[in-house]
Amino acid sequence: MIDLNHIDELARRLSGLVPPGLRESRDELQQNFKSVLQTGLAKLDLVTREEFEVQRAVLLRTREKLEQLQQAVAELEAQVEGRAAAAPAPDTDTPLPRH
């Protein structure tokens, strides 16, 4: 959720930029600015800092698990290759028995 104090401050700043001839409607403009900012920000797909940090932690744990799995697969592949290299090569000159 967006901090409404920040929106209020931004609306005040925007209304402060209004030319002096229009200052009598300053409060109305400030309220309009605030409403437009809230509506525009609500349309955006934003998350809070807390939600962001939770997802960041999930991603870090997922990366760690992926690295562990990659290492385990590499070790298993090395074992399979080691067994294949240690096994005698089949004799291709000897014909297979017929049944």
N, C-alpha and C positions, 0 to 999 in steps of 0.2 A: 504494500500500500504506500502511496506517495504521502509524504509528510505535508500536511495542510499548511503548516507554518511557512514552508518554502514557497508554496503557491501564493499565499497571502503576500509574502515579501516581494515576489516577482510581480504580482498584480499592482502593488504599491509603487514599485519602480516604473512599471509601464505607465501608470496614471500620472506619475511625476514628469514623464516626458511629453505630456499633452501640452500644447501651446497655451499660453496664459489666457487667451480669449475663451477657451473652453473649460477653464478650471472650475466654473460654477457647477458643472455636472461631473466633477471629479469622482465623487463617491459612487455615482452610477456607473461611470466608466470603469472604476476599480472593480466593482462587483461583476461587470460584464467580462472584464479581463480574467477575473478569477474563474468565472463560469466556463469561459472558452478554454482556459488552461486545463481545468479539471476534466472537461469533456474530451479534449484532445488527448490528454494523458491516459484517460480511462480506455480509449480505443486502442492504445498501444498494448502489446503483450509483454508487460513488465512484471518482474518478480521483485520481491523484497530482498534486501541484503541477506536476511536470515535464510530465505529459501535458496538463494544463490549459494551460500556457504554450505548448506546441507547437500545440495547437488554436487558441489565441488568435492566434498568429502567422499561422497558415493563414487564419483569418477576416480578419485585417487585410489580408493580401495579396489575398484575394478581393474585399474591399470596394474596394481601390485599383483592381483590374482592372475591376470593375463600373463605377466612376466613369469610368475611361478609355473603356470601351465606350459608356457613356451619352453622353459628350462626342462620341465619333466618330459615333454615330447622330444626335445633334442637328446636327452639322456637315453630314452627308449630307442630312438633311432640309432644312436651310437651302439647300443647293445645289440640290436638286430643286425647292424652292419658288421659288428665284431663277430657274431656267431656265423654269419654268412661267409666271412673271410676265413674263419677257422675250420669250417666244414670242408671236407674234401670235395673237389669238383667232380661232377658225375662223369663217368667214362662214356664218351659219345661213340667210341669205336665198337663197343660191345653191343650186339643187338639185344633187344628186349626179348625175353622168352615169350613164346606163343602158347596160348591156351586152347 
